[in-house]
Structures are given as C-alpha cells and as structure tokens.
C-alpha cells in the first residue's frame, strides 16, 4: 500500500468538497488528529473502523479485501460459500420448499445467478437468496439482489409457470460478530433495501405471506467440511415440519 498516495487521495477529496479537517472529523465522529494523520499517510495506528468512518464522511468507497500469498484462496472462499449454500438448502427442505442452488439467468443485459432459489407451490411463494461470506461492496451487493428481485420472478413465470403471489429477497450471511457489525454500521442503508432481520425472515419461511426483504444470519456455517455435504443444483421437495427456533 502506498500510504502517501492514499493520504493525498483523502486530502484531495476533502479539498474538492471544500471541507476542513474538523468538518470531516465531525461527520465521521473521530478526532481531527486522526483525519490529519490519515492525510499525511501516518495511519498505521488508526483502526479500520476509523479509516472507514473518514472515507464514508467524504462519500468515498473503501475496498478492504485481503490478498493472500498462499495457494488456493479461491477454493477456500468457494468452499465457505458452498457450505453456507448447503446449510440454506437444508434449512428450507423441512419447511416444504423446493430448493435449487445456482439458478442462472440472462435477460436483456441483466444476468447473474441466484445462489438459492426456493418455491412453495402451496403458498405460491418465491424465495430469492443471495449468499455472501465476504462483502467488499455493500452497495453493490444490495443493488444486485434488487436486480434479481426485479427480474427473476417474471422469468420463472414464463419458464416454469411459477406465478408467485408472495416474493422474498433475502441476503444470507454467516452469523458472526464481523458480519453483524457490518450490518449495524450501515443500518440505515441496509434497512432501506432489506428491512427485516433473522427472526422475521424465518417466520416468513415457515408461513410465507406477502412480500419480504431481509437479512438472515445463519449459524454453524463454519463447521468442518465433513459435516456439510454439498448438494447438486437440483430441485428437491420434503414434507413440512415445524421450523427451528434460531432467534
């Protein structure tokens, strides 16, 4: 990391916005000394939270993505994603959902893949799940899920005759302090797009009625690979049972 260049970038943005260091500090809820240290490239002693707060105060995006020099990083990330994906499917089956992993679509430039697609024919309910084990851009994650919520129901209506009367768009995250802190820190932004949280999402999954948009934290997503067997991308059905209570 070129700390001098990073500091100069922060200063240039502040000057362009015609803000004083004290103005930025007030917006970010940090000390003016922290803003000054960052602009001078002396931010080794600043916490990541302080760094991000100052960036947000300037309307700047910060990508904090580790680049590991070890091998097979993509495989490690993919394995975590697959484990969480499988856990989501296992949660849906006892509730009477048909569940499919990796539903791909391409519709006039809107393209992508739904991590988990759920259908309850008895309720005419459709579930669109986005799974994230790491979030580099929360705004982009919310934008993509909103696009899928807008495009996918109509595609399924034409392809499978799934005429959904109740639709849920859910972001699933590992139940960890890091992910909960991220959602809390950006509470207003997340709530505007995904207002519901785990308890309300689980209640809807058990008895879907109306539309829902929310965030679901799943526990036990970090268990060893021997515990979770990854399911193929196929539709399966199971008899309904009472939902587990993971509030």
N, C-alpha and C positions, 0 to 999 in steps of 0.2 A: 504493500500500500504506500503510495506517495502522499505522505501526511501533509506536506506543504501544499501540494495541489488540492487536496481535499479541503484544507483550511481556506485557501484562496477562493475555492468554489463557494463555500459558505459565505465568505465575505462579499463576493461579487453579487450573490443573490440578495443579500441584505441591503447592499447599497442600491441595487436596482429597485428594490421595494421602498427605498427611502426610509429605512428604519435604523434606529440607533441600537447599539448592543443591548442597552437597557430595555428597549421595546421588545426585542426578541426574547430576552430573559423573562420579561413579564408574561409574555404569551406562553412560553414554554414551562414556566414555573420553576426556573433554575436561576442560579446566580449569574450576574453579569460577568464574573470572573470565568465561569465555565464557557460562556459564549466567546470571550476573548481568547481563552486557551485553545478552543476549537479552531478559531480562525487563524491562530498562529501555528497551527499544526502540532500543538503540545497537548494532545488529548489522550495520551496513554493512561492518565489517571481518571478519566471520565468513564462513568458506567455506560453500558449500551443504552440503557433507558434514557439517560441524559442526552446522549448523542441523537437518539431518535426523536426525543421531545423537541430539540432545537431544529431538527430537519422538518418536523411537522409544523412548527411555528412559522417556518419560511415557505411552507407549501411544497417542500421537496420530498421526493421518494428516496428511501434508503434501502438498498438491496444488501442484506447481510446473509450471504449464502457461503457456507464454508466450502473450500476446495481442498479436498483431502488428497494427499500424495500417495496414499495407499491404493491397492488394486480393488477392483470390483465394487466401487461405490454405487454405481447404477444398480447392480444386483442387490446390494444391501437395501437401497431405497425401495426397489421394486418388491422385495420380499416383505418389507413392512407394510407396503400398500396392499399387497395380496392378502396378508394376514388380516388386516382391518376389513378388507372387502369380504373375505370369507366369514368373518365374525358378523358382519352386517347381514349376510345371507342367512346365517344360522339363526339370527335373531328374528328374521321375518318368517321363516318357514312354519314355526309353531302357531303363528298368528293367522295362517291361512292365505298367505301371499304366494303368488307365483313370483319367482325372483330370477332375474337374468343378469349376469355380470357382463360388462363391456358391450353395451348396445351402441353400435357406430351409426352415424348419420351424416348426410351431406345434402343440404337443402339451400340452393341458390347462394352459395358462399358461406352459409352458416354450417359449420362442420365440427365434428368432435365425437366424443364417446361418453356415454353415461356410465359411470362406474358400477352402479347397481340400479336396475330398473325393476320396479315392483308393480304388480297388478292384482287387485282384489275384485273378481267378477261379481261377487255377491253385493258389493258396495259400489261398483263402477268407479273404483278409486285407483288412481295412478300415483306412483311414487318415483321421483327422480332424485337420485343420490349422487352427490359429489363427495369424494373421499380425498382428504389431504393429510399426509403425515408431516409435511413441511410446507409452510406458506412463505413464499418470497414476496408476493404482492397480494395483499388482502383485497384491494380494489379490483384487480384482475380476476381473482377467484370469484368474487361476488358478481362481476359482470358476466363471466362465463356461465355460472349457474343460472343467472337470469335469462340468458340467451337460450339455454336448454329448456328452461321452464316455458319459454315462449314458443319454441319451435317443435320440440319433441311430441307434445300431445296431439298436434294436428297430423304429424307424420304417422303416429301409431293409429290414429283414427282411420287413416286411409290404408295403411298396410295391414292392420290386424283387426280392424273394426272395433277398436277399443274406444268407445265413446265415453270418456271419463266425465263424471259429474263432480268428482272431488279430486283435487290435484295437490300434491305436496312436493315442494322442492326443499331438500334437506342437505345441509353440509355436515358431514361426519368427520369428527376429529378425535384423536386419541385423548383419553381422559387423563391429562397430565397438567401439572401446575403451569408449565410453559404455555400450553395452548389456551388454558383458561385465562391466563394473564393477558395473552394477546387479544382475546375477545373482549375482556374487560377494558383493556386500554383503548380499544376502538369501539366502545359500546354504542355510541350514537350512530356511527357508520354502519355497524353490523345490524343493529336493531331496525334501521330504516329498510334494510333489504330482507333480513331474517329475524323477525321479532320474537319468535318462540324459542324456548330452550328445551333441554333434555326431557323434563317431566311431561311437558305439553306434547312434544313430538311422540313420545312413547304412548301417551294416551290416544293420540290420533291414529297411530299404527294399529292399536288394538281395536279401535272402532272408528274408522275414517268417516268423516262427515264434513263437508265444506272444504275450502282450500286452506292450506297451511304452508308457511315458510319458516324454517327454523334451523337451529344448530343442535346437533346431538353429539354429546361426548360419550364414547364407548370405552368401557373398562376392559381390562385384560387383553388389550391389543398388543402388548409386548411379550406375551407368552412365547415360549420356545416353539420352533417350527414343528416339533413332533406333536404338539398339542392341536394345531390347526391344520387341517387338510384342505388345500385349496381346491375349490370346486371349479369344474369347467363352465364355460359360458353356455349354459342351457337353462331352460325353464323347468322348474320343479314345483310340485304342489304338496301341501301337507295339511292334515286336519287341524282346525283351530284349537288352541289351548289358551288358558289364561296367560296374559303377558307377565314376564318377570318384573319385579318392582325394583328398579335401579334408579332411585331418585338422586 
